[in-house]
Amino acid sequence: MITKEAKKQIIDDFEVHQGDTGSSQVQIAILTKRITELTEHLKIHRKDHASRRGLLQMVGNRASLLKYINSKDPKQYKEIITRLGLRK
């Protein structure tokens, strides 16, 4: 589970304007952090299928947000991909 301090740090790093908490960039960054934490959990608990389903939903949600950003501003898309270290 992501802590308040870690979430605040992510929001500060990816915010588009002051006080921004819901832009696509911030949502993608938070989802990426949650996905990496859940991936580590599933490496230990291999039979936790409920968490695996949640992970797949988060990955799909992140893919949808990335597709949206790519359609609106491809330059911003490439920047986010490189900053988060995602393969594309």
C-alpha positions in Angstrom: 0.0 0.0 0.0 1.3 3.4 -0.9 1.9 5.8 2.0 0.6 9.3 2.2 4.2 10.7 2.0 5.0 8.7 -1.1 1.8 9.7 -2.8 2.4 13.4 -2.0 5.9 13.1 -3.4 4.6 11.6 -6.6 1.9 14.3 -6.9 4.5 17.0 -6.4 6.8 15.5 -9.1 4.1 15.0 -11.8 1.6 17.9 -11.2 0.8 20.0 -14.2 -0.1 23.0 -12.1 -0.2 23.9 -8.4 -2.6 21.8 -6.4 -3.1 19.3 -9.3 -4.1 15.8 -8.0 -6.2 14.4 -10.8 -4.5 15.0 -14.1 -3.7 12.1 -16.3 0.0 12.4 -15.6 -0.5 12.2 -11.8 -2.9 9.3 -12.2 -0.4 7.3 -14.3 2.4 7.9 -11.9 0.4 6.8 -8.9 -0.9 3.7 -10.8 2.7 2.8 -11.7 3.8 3.0 -8.1 0.9 0.8 -7.0 1.5 -1.7 -9.8 5.2 -2.1 -8.8 4.2 -2.6 -5.2 1.6 -5.1 -6.0 3.9 -7.0 -8.4 6.4 -7.4 -5.5 3.5 -8.7 -3.3 2.5 -11.3 -6.0 6.1 -12.5 -6.3 5.8 -13.7 -2.6 2.1 -14.7 -2.6 1.7 -16.6 -5.9 -1.8 -17.9 -5.2 -3.4 -14.5 -4.4 -5.7 -14.4 -7.4 -7.8 -11.5 -6.2 -4.8 -9.2 -6.0 -3.7 -10.5 -9.4 -7.1 -9.4 -10.9 -6.7 -6.0 -9.3 -3.3 -5.7 -10.8 -4.6 -6.5 -14.3 -7.3 -3.9 -13.8 -4.7 -1.3 -12.8 -2.5 -2.1 -15.8 -5.5 -1.8 -18.1 -6.5 1.6 -16.5 -2.9 2.9 -16.9 -2.9 1.7 -20.6 -6.1 3.6 -21.2 -4.7 6.8 -19.6 -1.5 6.5 -21.7 -3.5 6.0 -24.9 -5.5 9.2 -24.0 -2.3 11.2 -23.4 -0.8 9.9 -26.6 -3.8 11.0 -28.6 -3.8 14.5 -27.0 0.0 15.2 -26.8 2.5 12.7 -28.1 5.4 14.7 -26.7 3.9 14.6 -23.2 3.4 10.8 -23.7 7.1 10.2 -24.5 8.1 12.3 -21.5 6.0 10.4 -19.1 7.2 7.0 -20.5 10.8 8.0 -20.0 10.3 9.5 -16.6 8.5 6.4 -15.3 10.8 4.0 -17.1 8.0 2.2 -19.0 8.7 0.2 -22.1 7.0 1.5 -25.2 
